[in-house]
Amino acid sequence: MKLLLLAFASFLFALAPALADNTPSEAAKAYYETMKAKDYNGAAKLFDPEALKSFRGMLDFLTDLPDEEGAEVLVAFFGEGATKESVKKLSDSEFFASFFKGVMAQAEEEGGVDFGEVKVLGEVPEGADVVHVLTRSKMGVGELKIESMEVISFKKTEAGWKALLNGEMTGMAGQLKASFGK
């Protein structure tokens, strides 16, 4: 479980969405500060809306778990008072923020999350509207420390550069789903 929590935290740490007037590299640094401040609602606003919709689609099965198992899981991932009905009513942005607030709360129980540092190493454009940013990040959960290189993709929108989900996130959602036999 600790490794899964670190993987989710690492994903959040590495994904660096942009603000309207920033470059993707500047956004990487801004997102890190958002996560360090535990502003998950702010972080969710920095993602492409289609990415948030996709994220929700990958984890919607959590609201379909049997009552005896589902109630505990929803509280663990969405906080005290979370019910199938309340989670279903969340916007995609609220779903994302609530889920990661829950994940990070679990990580805190395992010894806390240390968002050490992130360094942007460069950008690789793919066409006019997508940029991939290479970062090196250092972080940890409890005594477990990790240094990793991540490629984070951004899409240029009318609202600025927005983060996209990556294959790692899809894999983690699949792993979570498989752990519940779905």
LOPA-538579 format. One line per field, with one value per residue: residue in one letter; z, x, y of N, C-alpha, C, O in turn. Coordinates in steps of 0.1 Angstrom, whole numbers, m for minus. Each point is the difference from the previous one (the first is absolute). Layout:
<atoms>
res: a ... .
nup: Z ... .
neast: X ... .
nnorth: Y ... .
caup: Z ... .
caeast: X ... .
canorth: Y ... .
cup: Z ... .
ceast: X ... .
cnorth: Y ... .
oup: Z ... .
oeast: X ... .
onorth: Y ... .
</atoms>
This chain:
<atoms>
res: m k l l l l a f a s f l f a l a p a l a d n t p s e a a k a y y e t m k a k d y n g a a k l f d p e a l k s f r g m l d f l t d l p d e e g a e v l v a f f g e g a t k e s v k k l s d s e f f a s f f k g v m a q a e e e g g v d f g e v k v l g e v p e g a d v v h v l t r s k m g v g e l k i e s m e v i s f k k t e a g w k a l l n g e m t g m a g q l k a s f g k .
nup: 0 15 m4 9 22 5 m1 16 18 m2 2 20 12 m6 9 m21 13 m20 3 7 19 10 7 m19 m13 m14 m20 m15 m9 m19 m18 m10 m12 m22 m15 m9 m17 m12 m17 15 17 16 16 16 15 13 9 m13 m8 m19 3 1 m20 m11 6 m7 m21 2 5 m22 m10 0 m19 m11 11 1 1 m1 m21 m10 13 3 m15 1 16 m5 m13 13 12 18 8 m2 m15 3 16 20 4 6 22 8 6 m22 m4 0 m19 m19 m3 m7 m22 m14 m1 m14 m22 m7 m3 m19 m18 0 m8 m22 7 m9 m4 m11 4 m1 m16 m7 m12 m3 m8 2 m18 3 m15 6 m17 m11 m3 m12 22 m10 19 m6 10 12 3 14 2 13 2 14 5 m4 m6 m6 m12 m4 m15 m1 m8 m1 1 m18 12 m22 19 m4 8 m21 9 m15 23 m5 m6 19 m14 4 m10 m21 m4 2 m17 m17 3 m4 m21 m9 6 m17 m10 m1 .
neast: 8 14 3 m15 2 14 m9 m13 9 7 m16 m8 11 m4 m18 7 m18 m10 15 m19 7 m9 22 3 15 m7 m8 16 10 m9 4 20 3 m6 15 17 m9 8 12 m10 m8 14 5 m16 1 14 m18 12 m12 10 16 m7 m3 18 9 m11 4 19 m7 m6 17 14 m5 17 14 8 m23 m5 m3 m19 m14 3 m9 m22 m7 1 m17 m18 10 9 m9 22 m11 m11 m15 7 3 m17 m3 14 7 m1 m9 m23 m10 2 m13 m21 m4 2 m20 m15 1 m6 m22 m8 0 m18 m19 3 m11 m20 m12 15 m11 10 2 m1 5 m3 m8 m22 6 m20 9 m21 14 m20 m9 17 m4 19 m11 19 m9 9 m7 m3 m1 m17 4 m5 m2 m22 21 m7 13 m11 1 m3 m14 6 m18 9 m18 6 m1 m21 m3 5 19 m5 m2 19 m20 7 16 15 m3 6 21 7 m5 14 18 m2 1 21 9 m9 20 12 .
nnorth: m12 m10 m22 m13 m6 m16 m21 m8 m9 m22 m15 m5 m15 m21 m9 3 m2 1 15 10 10 m17 2 m12 10 16 m7 m4 18 8 m12 3 19 m3 m10 12 11 m17 10 m14 13 7 m15 m3 16 m12 m10 m14 17 5 16 21 10 8 20 19 7 12 21 4 m10 18 11 m10 13 m21 m3 m22 m7 m3 m11 m22 m14 m5 m15 m22 m7 m6 m16 11 m19 m7 12 m20 0 m4 m22 m13 5 m16 20 5 21 3 m5 13 18 m2 m2 17 10 m8 5 20 0 m8 14 14 m10 5 18 m2 19 m14 19 m21 m16 21 m18 22 m19 m1 11 m11 14 5 5 4 m21 m8 0 m6 m5 9 m18 16 m21 17 m23 9 m22 18 m21 m1 m9 20 m14 19 m17 22 m16 22 m13 12 7 3 13 m4 m21 m7 5 m16 m1 m11 m10 m9 m5 16 20 2 4 22 14 0 13 22 8 1 20 11 m5 19 .
caup: 0 0 m14 m8 4 m5 m15 m2 4 m10 m11 3 1 m13 m9 2 m9 m2 2 m13 m7 3 m8 7 10 12 7 9 13 6 4 12 12 4 7 13 8 1 m6 m10 m8 m9 m10 m10 m10 m9 m9 m11 4 m6 8 13 m3 m2 13 7 m6 4 15 4 6 15 5 m3 9 9 12 12 m4 m7 9 6 m11 m3 11 m1 m12 m2 13 9 m5 m14 m4 m15 m5 1 m9 m14 m3 m2 m14 m3 7 14 1 0 12 12 m1 4 14 7 m2 8 15 3 0 12 10 m2 4 m7 m14 0 m14 0 m10 m14 m10 m14 m8 m14 m7 m14 m6 m9 m7 5 12 11 4 10 8 7 14 10 13 12 10 8 9 11 m2 m14 m8 m14 m10 m13 m12 m5 m12 2 m12 1 m12 0 m1 1 14 3 0 9 1 m5 7 m8 0 14 8 m5 6 14 1 m3 12 11 m4 1 14 5 m8 m10 .
caeast: m8 9 5 m11 m1 11 m2 m10 6 10 m8 m4 12 6 m9 2 m8 3 m9 m3 11 13 4 m2 11 m4 m12 5 4 m12 m8 7 m4 m14 m1 6 m10 m12 m12 m4 m10 8 7 m10 m3 11 m1 m9 m13 m1 8 m7 m12 6 4 m12 m5 8 m2 m14 m4 0 m14 m8 4 m11 m1 9 14 0 m1 14 9 m4 6 15 4 m7 m1 m11 m13 m2 m10 m1 m8 8 11 m6 m4 12 5 12 11 m1 4 14 6 m4 8 14 1 m1 13 10 m3 5 14 4 0 11 12 0 5 10 2 14 3 m2 8 m3 12 m2 m13 0 m13 m6 m9 m1 m9 4 14 4 10 8 4 6 m6 3 m10 0 m12 7 14 2 4 2 4 m5 m1 m13 m4 m14 m6 m9 m8 m3 m15 m4 3 14 5 m7 6 m7 3 10 m2 3 m13 m10 5 m3 m14 m2 5 m9 m13 2 0 m13 m6 m9 .
canorth: 12 12 2 6 14 7 1 10 12 3 4 13 8 2 7 14 7 14 11 6 7 m6 m11 m12 m1 9 m7 m11 5 5 m12 m5 8 m3 m13 2 8 m8 6 m9 7 8 m9 m5 11 1 m11 1 m5 m13 m9 m2 m9 m13 m5 m5 m12 m11 m3 0 m13 1 2 m12 m11 m4 10 m3 4 14 11 2 4 14 9 0 7 13 7 m3 4 m3 m11 m2 11 12 m1 1 14 9 3 m8 7 m4 m14 m1 7 m8 m13 2 4 m13 m7 7 m2 m14 0 6 m10 m9 7 13 1 10 5 6 11 m3 8 m1 m3 4 m1 m6 2 m10 8 13 1 m9 0 m10 6 m10 5 m9 3 m8 1 m12 m3 m6 m3 m4 12 m3 10 m5 9 m1 8 5 6 11 4 14 2 15 4 m1 m14 m9 m13 m12 m12 m8 m14 m4 2 m10 m12 0 m2 m14 m8 2 m7 m14 m3 m2 m11 6 .
cup: 0 m14 m9 4 m5 m15 m3 4 m10 m13 1 0 m14 m10 3 m10 0 4 m13 m8 1 m11 7 11 12 8 8 13 8 6 13 13 4 8 14 10 3 m5 m12 m9 m11 m11 m10 m10 m10 m11 m11 4 m5 8 13 m3 m2 13 8 m5 4 14 4 6 15 5 m3 9 10 13 11 m3 m5 10 6 m11 m3 10 m1 m11 m1 13 8 m6 m15 m1 m15 m6 0 m10 m15 m3 m2 m15 m2 8 15 3 1 13 13 0 5 14 9 m1 8 15 4 0 13 12 m1 3 m7 m13 1 m15 0 m10 m14 m8 m14 m8 m15 m5 m14 m6 m9 m7 7 14 11 2 11 8 8 14 7 13 11 10 8 8 12 m3 m14 m9 m14 m8 m13 m11 m5 m13 3 m12 3 m13 1 m3 0 14 4 m1 11 0 m6 8 m8 2 14 8 m4 7 15 3 m3 11 12 m3 1 15 6 m8 m11 m14 .
ceast: 9 5 m11 m2 11 m1 m10 6 10 m6 m4 12 6 m8 0 m9 4 m11 m1 12 13 4 m2 11 m3 m11 5 4 m12 m8 6 m3 m14 m1 7 m9 m12 m12 m4 m12 7 7 m10 m3 11 1 m10 m14 m2 8 m7 m12 5 4 m12 m5 8 m3 m15 m5 0 m14 m9 4 m12 0 10 15 1 0 14 9 m2 6 15 5 m6 m3 m13 m13 m3 m10 0 m7 8 12 m5 m4 12 2 12 12 m1 3 15 6 m3 8 14 2 m1 13 11 m2 5 16 6 0 12 13 2 7 10 2 14 2 m3 9 m4 12 m2 m14 2 m14 m4 m12 m1 m7 4 15 2 11 7 4 7 m6 5 m11 0 m13 6 15 3 3 1 4 m3 1 m14 m2 m15 m5 m10 m7 m3 m15 m2 4 14 4 m6 6 m9 4 10 m3 2 m13 m10 4 m3 m15 m4 4 m10 m13 2 1 m13 m8 m10 6 .
cnorth: 13 3 6 14 9 2 11 14 5 6 15 10 3 7 14 9 15 10 7 6 m6 m10 m13 m2 8 m7 m11 5 6 m12 m6 8 m2 m13 1 7 m8 6 m9 5 8 m8 m5 10 1 m11 3 m6 m15 m10 m3 m10 m14 m6 m5 m13 m12 m4 0 m13 0 2 m12 m12 m3 9 m3 4 14 11 3 6 15 10 1 9 14 7 m4 5 m4 m12 m2 12 13 0 1 15 9 3 m8 7 m4 m14 m2 5 m9 m13 2 6 m13 m8 6 m2 m14 0 7 m10 m10 7 13 0 12 4 7 11 m6 9 m3 m2 5 m2 m6 3 m11 7 14 1 m9 1 m10 6 m11 6 m11 4 m9 2 m13 m1 m7 m2 m4 13 m4 12 m5 11 m3 8 4 7 11 3 15 2 15 5 m1 m15 m8 m14 m11 m12 m8 m15 m5 1 m10 m13 m1 m2 m14 m10 1 m8 m15 m4 m2 m10 5 m1 .
oup: m7 m3 m8 m9 m5 m6 m9 m7 m3 m6 m8 m6 m3 m8 11 m10 9 0 m9 m12 m4 m8 13 10 12 12 11 10 12 11 9 10 12 10 10 12 7 6 m12 m12 m11 m11 m12 m12 m11 m8 1 6 7 2 5 9 5 3 6 7 1 3 12 7 6 12 4 m2 3 4 5 9 3 m2 1 3 m2 m3 1 2 m7 m1 m6 m6 m5 6 m7 m10 m10 m6 m8 m12 m5 m8 9 5 6 10 9 7 8 11 8 6 10 10 7 7 10 9 5 8 10 m2 2 m4 5 m8 0 4 m2 2 m4 0 m6 6 m7 5 m6 5 8 7 10 m9 9 m5 6 0 m2 4 m2 3 m3 2 m2 m3 m4 0 m3 3 m4 3 m2 m1 1 m6 10 m11 11 m10 2 2 11 m5 12 m11 0 7 m12 8 4 8 8 4 5 9 7 3 6 9 5 3 10 1 m4 m9 .
oeast: m3 1 3 m2 m2 4 2 m2 1 5 2 m1 4 5 m3 5 6 m11 9 1 10 m9 m2 m3 2 m1 m6 m4 m1 m5 m7 m3 m3 m8 m6 1 m9 m11 3 0 m4 1 4 m2 m3 9 m9 1 m6 m4 0 m3 m6 m3 0 m4 m6 2 m3 m10 m7 m3 m12 m5 m8 11 6 7 9 7 4 8 9 5 5 10 6 m6 m9 m1 m11 2 5 5 0 3 6 0 m2 m2 6 9 11 6 5 9 8 5 5 10 7 4 7 10 5 6 10 9 3 11 10 8 m3 6 0 0 m1 1 m1 9 10 m8 10 m10 8 m11 9 2 m7 8 m8 10 m6 6 m1 1 3 m4 8 m7 5 6 12 m9 4 m4 4 m1 m4 6 m8 7 m8 6 m4 m5 9 2 4 m7 0 4 m13 11 1 m9 m6 m4 m7 m9 m5 m4 m8 m7 m3 m5 m9 m4 m2 m12 m9 m5 .
onorth: 9 12 8 9 11 11 9 10 12 9 8 11 11 8 5 4 5 m3 m2 m2 5 m5 1 m6 m4 1 m3 m7 m2 2 m4 m6 1 0 m5 m2 4 m2 3 m4 1 3 m1 m4 7 0 8 m11 m8 m12 m11 m8 m10 m12 m11 m8 m11 m12 m2 m1 m8 m4 0 m11 8 5 9 5 7 10 12 9 8 11 11 7 8 11 m7 11 2 m10 9 5 7 11 7 3 11 m8 m5 m8 m2 m4 m7 m6 m2 m5 m7 m3 m1 m6 m7 0 m2 m6 m4 1 m6 m6 7 m9 11 m8 13 12 m12 12 m11 9 2 m7 3 m5 m7 1 3 10 0 1 m1 5 m9 11 m12 12 m11 11 m9 10 m12 9 m1 9 m11 12 m12 12 m11 11 m9 9 m1 m2 4 m6 8 12 3 m8 5 m5 1 0 1 m4 m10 m9 m5 m8 m11 m7 m6 m9 m10 m7 m7 m12 m6 m2 m7 5 .
</atoms>
